[in-house]
Amino acid sequence: MTPGVHKLKLSGFVRGGGPSTPPDVTLSVQVDPWPADKKVVELKEDLSAADLDWTNVAVKGNGHVVKVSGKLTIKNSLITAWGR
């Protein structure tokens, strides 16, 4: 999503299959811009490391898993979309 305020239209269903009450609700969501002052790390696959230092980075995890067997440092960083 682009940065800014976005309105999401929500609706739901009850167990019997009918619409919820009220049938439509809107929710405002604020999307912040990606940090321009951070080095971008984008994971293309799962990552295994003995030691890992993520200082002043913005990590796009893309659903991948990170495994660290030694020292892990995360400082002043943004990390998104890690896997399980």
Secondary structure, 3 states (H helix, E strand, C coil): CCCEEEEEEECCECCCCCECCCCCEEEEEEECCCCCCCEEEECCCCEEECCEEEECEEEECCCCCEEECCCEEEECCEEECCCC
